[in-house]
């Protein structure tokens, strides 16, 4: 019974949904048709506006055909009334549809008038007097202004067109000077005749606009009279609304609705019947669906959990692959950088040895003890440099593989530093190593060979990165548990951003660009000092030198707290 009620409710809901959908579709169709009608009305208004503007713009263009003409200048000066009647008055009326044509002579006297196709033998302006007289006066003023201009505009460009009200009718009036069309004839500036054309917009132009806009029933409604839904204003030159061009709007949306409404209503009833029929079938199938719902929920939950676990596993694998890829790229880059620097480091002392040997070979017949000593010193210095480099590379390899161990014994730190200074002096002859080691203890537990590698690296760096500052200061002091040694130079210094990464393998500071080096020395220093249970710190400022401070426990690599430099 309960399941039957459920399926009945579903049928009722589907029926209501269908009815609501039909109403919504009808509403949307009505809204769409309204929007289409609005867009159509806007488009119709645009076409009417364009057509009106074309009619206004056509008057001065048509007038130009009879005012820019040698014969018009000649016969106008002769005041030949018959010629003006046939070639200006009738031509503009019959061919262009101008309602009125006036010609003023060079004294602003009205010498010719044609109104509504009738020749006015006693020329007068009649009900056109005010707008035509004003326009003629404005044109004469414009011609006089042109005479006084330093860079006058071409006479052919002097024209004036306005939309005005003439006895309650909208009209386009256009004024142009009558000028020659060739250089065979000239007119004295300021003495031009002036032609004025009048064309009423509520007459034949309405037909042209209606044809252009494809509209039926287009007509002019004066201001104050009720206009239709579709209209555009006719604006005078002063900005006043003279009236409206109005028409019965074309509504394609409404017409379409009227055509499809009967079929839509029938379709809606058919859809309702289909929904009722399907509802009955739904009653039969919904029972099976209800029974399987619980099972589907179980399967869904299981699937979601499986997808979540699998997604998490894939994400972990991706992150691990990204990490390994980044690590491999970094190792490859460091290896390429190291090979390049090591090749350069080996090439330099080998070149020194080769050069010294060649000099000895070439001068073997006249060798003096001093010369031999000098060249031997160069060779020894280059060999020592290669030995130090090789020791650094081997030490770096042993440290990376964890196969290095310290042999702690009583060690005199002062002797170790003195030996390293003497050895570095043979390589860096221009530097002075100033030591102050009196406060160091006589002995301490350390690996002498490893410490020699530490201070050889520090002294070599101090000399290498201070090429123009010969003084290198080595100071030593101690407290109850640690011995401290600082190596200071006044060289190029290190950028603050590079200090945290300085002890990484193969890393070189940006200030070391152009100076030979492998980038492994400071990493070896750090690892050896830490194997002794000590620390190494650095302080530097770009352009103001560098100080490295080594702290070593006096009793060897015992469990000690981190030392504090004095």
Buried (B, 14 or more C-beta within 10 A) or exposed (E): EEEEEBBEEBBEEBBEEBBEEBEEEBEEBEEEBBEBBEEBBEEBBEBBBEBBEBBBEBBBEBBBBBBBBBBBBEBBBEEBBEBBBEBBBBBBBEEBBBBBBBBBBBEEEBBBBBBEEEBBEEBEBEEBEEBBBBBBBEBBEBBEEBEEEEEBEEBEEBBBBBBBBBEEBBBBBBBBBBBBBEEEBEBEEEEBBBBBBBBBBBBBBBEBBBEBBEBEEBBBBBBEEEBEEBBBBBBBBEEEEBBBBBBEBBBEBBEBBEEEEEEBEEEBEEBBEEBEEEBEEBBEEBEEEEEEEEEEEEEEEEEEEEEEEEEEEEEEEEEEEEEEEEEEEEEEEBEEBBEEBBEEBBEBBBEBBEBBEEBBEEEEEEEEEEEEEEBEEBBBBBBBBBEBBEBBBEBBEBBEEEEBEBEBEEBBBBEBBBBBBEBBBEBBEEBEBEBEBEEBEEBBBBBBBBBBBBBBBBBBBBBBBBEEBBEBBBBBBBBEBBBBBBBBBBBBBBBEEBBEEBBBBBBBBEBBEEBEBBBBBBBBBBBBBEBBBBBBBBBBEBEEBBBBBBBBBBEBBEEBEEBEBE
